[in-house]
Amino acid sequence: MLSDMALDIDHVDTFWDLCAQLERLEIRKFRISSEGDLKSRTFPYLTELSMWHFTQRDVPLILGFARRCPMLKLIDWVIDSEIDAEVDTEDYYDVDVEFVSGFAQLITEGTWPELDSVHVGCADITNEDLCKIIGGMKQIRTLEIRYSPESFQSNSMDLLRPHFSNIRILELQPNDNSVATIAQEVMSSCPLLEQLMVPRIDAALIAEGKPWVCLKLESLNIGLRFDPSTLPRIQPMVFNQLSRLTRLQEIFIWGNKDDENPGATVDLRLERGLDKLATLKSLRIVCLSDGTQKMNDQEIDWMVEHWTSLICVFGVLNEDPKKDADLKARLSLHGVSA
């Protein structure tokens, strides 16, 4: 990995010589002053390329370098708006569009026939570019993108479905608090899934939907939206689905605090069916985003007894600040950070 460095023009070709021997390259905040004789080179051994914190002036060079790496299987891009003082903050959306459009076009041209893992850390991806990325990959094992509801439309999902049998990591991070149906379909269709981040979903879709087949899931990051009037009936059914994820190590549940019409969030009390999750023996981290929990001592004791691998709990455990502090102290006594 190369980090926080600047490469002057006298050393550029030496750097390309080095890259020609590498299989994996990770660059973070790394400035290259010139492309040197890049156009005459290929990098036949590189299979993984990760470039973080690059800026507008780097886009042509980065795409030019990547297109000369024909065996890439993994591409990991992140644009950084904090390290380029020459570009106004409001112009960074244009930087994202310029880069993602160029990247998507290279995929459609068959530049990387072995590519199966993509992470694009940009502000947004248009529906057109998203379709190019998904449709241009022969196989998808990892897809991590930030999108808006407008860009992940039915045609994008249609292109993604043929890859469900191979997907291991899927992170579809929305840029708002939208409610979507993606989660239920993915979890009932992707048997090899190990890591999932999806937008808010109506819990009733999970409760009344097909059984989940993603039994290899280790990390789940999901927003659950409940209708308060049906929570007592729906939540135990959702917990039945969750109880089958026996390999789960991390769970991040975020509620509806910022929604214009907030519903109820998950209620982790024994009287609401928490005991159904006793099967999650591998659970190490629990993260709750909204301060609407009403746990008591019995819930803490139950967690410690049944989630024997638990090391950390994030979030508010009880909406009463004093009780919340007491519960966290109780967890700490059992060696669980809170």
C-alpha positions as CSV (number, residue, x, y, z in Angstrom):
1,M,0.0,0.0,0.0
2,L,1.2,3.5,-0.9
3,S,-0.2,6.3,1.3
4,D,0.3,10.1,1.7
5,M,3.0,10.4,-0.9
6,A,3.7,12.5,-4.0
7,L,5.6,11.1,-7.0
8,D,7.6,13.6,-9.1
9,I,8.1,13.3,-12.8
10,D,11.7,11.9,-12.4
11,H,10.3,8.7,-10.7
12,V,7.1,8.1,-12.6
13,D,8.5,5.5,-15.0
14,T,10.2,3.6,-12.2
15,F,6.8,3.5,-10.5
16,W,5.2,2.0,-13.6
17,D,8.0,-0.6,-13.8
18,L,7.2,-1.6,-10.2
19,C,3.4,-1.8,-10.9
20,A,4.1,-4.1,-13.9
21,Q,5.3,-6.7,-11.4
22,L,2.4,-6.4,-8.9
23,E,-0.7,-8.4,-8.4
24,R,-2.4,-6.1,-5.9
25,L,-2.0,-2.3,-5.5
26,E,-3.6,0.0,-2.9
27,I,-3.0,3.8,-3.2
28,R,-4.4,6.4,-0.7
29,K,-3.7,10.1,-1.0
30,F,-1.0,9.4,-3.5
31,R,-0.2,12.1,-6.1
32,I,1.4,11.3,-9.4
33,S,2.7,14.4,-11.2
34,S,2.9,13.0,-14.7
35,E,1.8,9.9,-16.7
36,G,5.3,9.3,-18.1
37,D,5.2,6.6,-20.7
38,L,2.1,5.0,-19.4
39,K,0.4,4.8,-22.8
40,S,3.1,2.3,-24.0
41,R,2.6,-0.1,-21.0
42,T,0.3,-2.8,-19.8
43,F,0.1,-4.3,-16.3
44,P,-0.8,-8.0,-16.9
45,Y,-0.5,-9.2,-13.3
46,L,-2.6,-6.7,-11.5
47,T,-5.9,-8.3,-10.3
48,E,-6.8,-5.9,-7.5
49,L,-6.6,-2.1,-7.7
50,S,-7.7,0.2,-4.8
51,M,-7.3,3.9,-5.2
52,W,-8.8,6.2,-2.5
53,H,-8.8,10.0,-2.0
54,F,-8.1,11.0,-5.5
55,T,-9.4,14.3,-7.0
56,Q,-10.6,15.8,-10.3
57,R,-7.1,16.3,-11.8
58,D,-6.4,12.6,-11.2
59,V,-9.3,11.2,-13.1
60,P,-7.8,10.9,-16.6
61,L,-4.6,9.4,-15.2
62,I,-6.4,6.9,-13.0
63,L,-8.7,5.7,-15.7
64,G,-5.8,5.6,-18.2
65,F,-3.8,3.4,-15.8
66,A,-6.8,1.1,-15.0
67,R,-7.6,0.4,-18.6
68,R,-4.1,-1.0,-19.0
69,C,-4.7,-3.6,-16.3
70,P,-6.7,-6.2,-18.3
71,M,-6.8,-8.9,-15.6
72,L,-8.4,-6.8,-12.9
73,K,-10.9,-8.7,-10.8
74,L,-11.4,-6.1,-8.0
75,I,-11.7,-2.3,-8.4
76,D,-12.1,0.0,-5.4
77,W,-12.5,3.7,-6.0
78,V,-13.1,6.6,-3.6
79,I,-13.0,10.3,-4.5
80,D,-12.0,12.7,-1.8
81,S,-13.3,16.3,-1.7
82,E,-11.1,17.4,1.2
83,I,-7.6,17.3,-0.3
84,D,-8.0,19.3,-3.5
85,A,-8.2,23.0,-2.6
86,E,-8.3,23.9,-6.3
87,V,-11.8,22.5,-6.8
88,D,-14.8,24.1,-5.2
89,T,-17.0,21.8,-3.0
90,E,-20.1,22.4,-5.1
91,D,-18.2,21.0,-8.1
92,Y,-17.6,17.6,-6.7
93,Y,-20.8,16.2,-8.0
94,D,-19.5,16.9,-11.4
95,V,-16.2,15.2,-10.5
96,D,-18.2,12.1,-9.5
97,V,-20.2,12.1,-12.7
98,E,-17.1,12.5,-14.9
99,F,-15.3,9.7,-13.2
100,V,-18.2,7.2,-12.9
101,S,-19.3,7.8,-16.5
102,G,-15.7,7.1,-17.7
103,F,-15.5,4.0,-15.5
104,A,-18.9,2.7,-16.6
105,Q,-18.0,3.2,-20.3
106,L,-14.7,1.2,-19.9
107,I,-16.7,-1.7,-18.4
108,T,-19.2,-1.7,-21.3
109,E,-16.2,-1.9,-23.7
110,G,-15.0,-5.1,-22.1
111,T,-11.9,-3.6,-20.6
112,W,-11.8,-6.0,-17.6
113,P,-13.4,-9.3,-18.6
114,E,-12.5,-10.9,-15.3
115,L,-14.0,-8.1,-13.1
116,D,-16.3,-9.4,-10.4
117,S,-15.9,-6.9,-7.5
118,V,-16.6,-3.2,-7.6
119,H,-16.7,-0.5,-4.9
120,V,-17.5,3.1,-6.0
121,G,-17.3,5.6,-3.2
122,C,-19.0,8.6,-4.9
123,A,-21.9,10.8,-4.0
124,D,-24.3,9.3,-6.5
125,I,-24.5,7.1,-9.6
126,T,-27.0,7.7,-12.3
127,N,-29.3,5.0,-13.5
128,E,-27.6,4.9,-16.9
129,D,-24.1,4.4,-15.4
130,L,-25.4,1.9,-12.9
131,C,-26.9,-0.2,-15.7
132,K,-23.6,0.0,-17.6
133,I,-21.6,-1.2,-14.6
134,I,-24.0,-4.1,-13.7
135,G,-24.7,-5.1,-17.3
136,G,-21.1,-5.0,-18.3
137,M,-19.9,-7.5,-15.6
138,K,-20.0,-11.1,-16.5
139,Q,-20.1,-12.1,-12.9
140,I,-20.7,-10.1,-9.7
141,R,-19.3,-11.2,-6.3
142,T,-19.1,-7.8,-4.7
143,L,-21.0,-4.6,-5.5
144,E,-20.7,-1.6,-3.2
145,I,-22.3,1.6,-4.4
146,R,-24.0,4.8,-3.1
147,Y,-27.2,5.5,-5.1
148,S,-30.5,7.4,-5.1
149,P,-33.9,5.8,-5.5
150,E,-34.0,7.4,-9.0
151,S,-30.9,5.6,-10.1
152,F,-31.7,2.2,-8.8
153,Q,-34.8,1.5,-10.9
154,S,-36.4,-1.7,-12.1
155,N,-34.0,-2.1,-15.1
156,S,-31.0,-2.0,-12.7
157,M,-32.6,-4.7,-10.6
158,D,-33.4,-6.7,-13.6
159,L,-29.7,-6.7,-14.6
160,L,-28.6,-7.6,-11.0
161,R,-30.9,-10.6,-10.6
162,P,-28.9,-13.0,-12.8
163,H,-26.0,-12.5,-10.4
164,F,-27.9,-13.4,-7.2
165,S,-26.4,-17.0,-7.2
166,N,-22.8,-15.6,-7.0
167,I,-23.1,-12.4,-4.9
168,R,-21.1,-12.5,-1.6
169,I,-21.0,-8.8,-0.7
170,L,-23.8,-6.3,-1.5
171,E,-23.8,-2.8,-0.1
172,L,-26.5,-0.6,-1.7
173,Q,-26.2,2.6,0.3
174,P,-29.1,5.1,-0.3
175,N,-28.4,8.8,-0.1
176,D,-31.7,9.4,1.6
177,N,-34.3,7.7,3.9
178,S,-36.1,5.9,1.1
179,V,-38.0,2.7,1.8
180,A,-37.4,-0.1,-0.8
181,T,-38.2,-3.7,-1.5
182,I,-34.6,-4.7,-2.4
183,A,-33.7,-6.2,0.9
184,Q,-36.4,-9.0,1.0
185,E,-35.7,-10.1,-2.6
186,V,-32.0,-10.2,-2.1
187,M,-32.1,-12.1,1.2
188,S,-34.5,-14.7,-0.2
189,S,-32.5,-15.1,-3.4
190,C,-28.7,-14.9,-2.7
191,P,-27.5,-18.2,-1.0
192,L,-23.8,-17.2,-0.9
193,L,-24.3,-13.7,0.6
194,E,-21.9,-12.9,3.4
195,Q,-22.3,-9.1,3.9
196,L,-25.3,-7.0,3.2
197,M,-26.2,-3.3,3.5
198,V,-29.6,-2.2,2.1
199,P,-32.0,0.7,2.6
200,R,-35.0,0.9,4.8
201,I,-37.6,-1.8,4.2
202,D,-41.1,-2.2,5.5
203,A,-40.8,-5.0,8.0
204,A,-44.1,-6.5,6.8
205,L,-42.4,-7.4,3.5
206,I,-39.9,-9.5,5.4
207,A,-42.4,-11.1,7.8
208,E,-44.7,-12.1,5.0
209,G,-42.1,-12.8,2.3
210,K,-40.2,-15.9,1.2
211,P,-37.8,-17.5,3.7
212,W,-34.3,-16.1,3.6
213,V,-31.7,-18.3,1.9
214,C,-28.6,-16.2,2.8
215,L,-27.7,-18.5,5.7
216,K,-24.0,-17.7,5.3
217,L,-24.6,-14.0,6.2
218,E,-22.0,-12.6,8.6
219,S,-22.7,-8.9,8.5
220,L,-26.2,-7.3,8.2
221,N,-26.8,-3.5,8.0
222,I,-30.5,-2.8,7.5
223,G,-33.2,-0.3,8.2
224,L,-36.4,-1.8,9.5
225,R,-39.6,0.2,9.4
226,F,-42.6,-1.1,11.4
227,D,-46.2,0.1,11.4
228,P,-46.7,0.7,15.2
229,S,-50.1,-0.8,15.1
230,T,-48.8,-4.1,13.7
231,L,-45.4,-4.3,15.4
232,P,-46.5,-6.9,18.1
233,R,-47.6,-9.3,15.3
234,I,-45.0,-8.5,12.7
235,Q,-41.8,-8.3,14.8
236,P,-41.8,-12.0,15.9
237,M,-42.1,-13.0,12.3
238,V,-39.1,-10.8,11.4
239,F,-37.2,-12.4,14.3
240,N,-38.0,-15.8,12.9
241,Q,-36.2,-14.8,9.7
242,L,-33.3,-13.4,11.6
243,S,-33.0,-16.4,13.8
244,R,-31.9,-18.5,10.8
245,L,-28.8,-16.4,10.3
246,T,-26.7,-18.5,12.7
247,R,-23.4,-17.3,11.2
248,L,-24.2,-13.6,11.8
249,Q,-21.4,-11.7,13.6
250,E,-22.5,-8.1,13.1
251,I,-25.9,-6.5,12.9
252,F,-26.6,-2.8,12.4
253,I,-30.3,-1.9,12.6
254,W,-31.3,1.7,11.9
255,G,-34.8,3.0,12.4
256,N,-36.9,5.9,11.2
257,K,-35.9,8.9,13.3
258,D,-35.3,11.2,10.3
259,D,-38.4,10.1,8.2
260,E,-41.2,12.6,7.7
261,N,-43.6,9.9,8.7
262,P,-41.7,7.8,11.2
263,G,-42.8,4.3,12.1
264,A,-41.7,2.2,15.0
265,T,-38.2,0.8,15.1
266,V,-37.3,-2.7,16.2
267,D,-38.1,-3.4,19.8
268,L,-35.4,-5.6,21.5
269,R,-37.4,-6.7,24.5
270,L,-38.1,-10.3,25.6
271,E,-41.9,-9.6,25.6
272,R,-41.5,-8.6,21.9
273,G,-39.8,-11.9,20.9
274,L,-36.1,-11.2,21.6
275,D,-35.7,-14.8,22.8
276,K,-36.3,-16.0,19.2
277,L,-32.7,-14.7,18.5
278,A,-31.0,-17.1,20.9
279,T,-29.6,-18.9,17.8
280,L,-27.3,-16.0,17.0
281,K,-24.4,-17.5,19.0
282,S,-21.8,-15.9,16.8
283,L,-23.0,-12.4,17.2
284,R,-20.2,-10.0,18.2
285,I,-21.4,-6.5,17.5
286,V,-24.9,-5.0,17.8
287,C,-25.5,-1.5,16.6
288,L,-28.9,0.4,17.1
289,S,-29.1,3.8,15.5
290,D,-32.2,5.4,17.2
291,G,-32.8,6.1,20.8
292,T,-36.2,4.4,21.1
293,Q,-35.3,1.2,22.9
294,K,-36.9,0.3,26.3
295,M,-34.7,-2.5,27.4
296,N,-34.3,-3.5,31.1
297,D,-31.9,-5.6,33.1
298,Q,-33.5,-8.9,32.0
299,E,-32.7,-8.1,28.3
300,I,-29.1,-7.4,29.2
301,D,-28.8,-10.6,31.2
302,W,-30.4,-12.5,28.3
303,M,-27.9,-11.1,25.8
304,V,-24.9,-12.0,27.9
305,E,-26.2,-15.5,28.5
306,H,-27.2,-16.3,24.9
307,W,-24.9,-14.2,22.7
308,T,-21.7,-15.6,24.2
309,S,-19.5,-14.0,21.5
310,L,-20.8,-10.5,22.1
311,I,-18.1,-7.9,22.5
312,C,-19.7,-4.6,21.8
313,V,-23.2,-2.9,21.7
314,F,-23.6,0.6,20.2
315,G,-26.6,2.8,20.6
316,V,-29.2,3.8,23.2
317,L,-30.6,0.8,25.1
318,N,-33.3,2.7,27.0
319,E,-34.7,6.1,26.1
320,D,-34.4,7.2,29.7
321,P,-30.7,8.4,30.0
322,K,-30.2,7.2,33.6
323,K,-31.5,3.7,32.8
324,D,-29.5,3.6,29.6
325,A,-26.3,4.4,31.6
326,D,-27.2,1.6,34.1
327,L,-27.7,-0.9,31.4
328,K,-24.4,-0.1,29.7
329,A,-22.6,-0.4,33.0
330,R,-24.3,-3.8,33.5
331,L,-22.9,-4.9,30.1
332,S,-19.4,-3.6,31.0
333,L,-19.5,-5.8,34.1
334,H,-19.7,-8.8,31.8
335,G,-16.9,-7.6,29.6
336,V,-19.1,-6.2,26.8
337,S,-18.2,-2.7,25.6
338,A,-21.2,-0.4,25.3
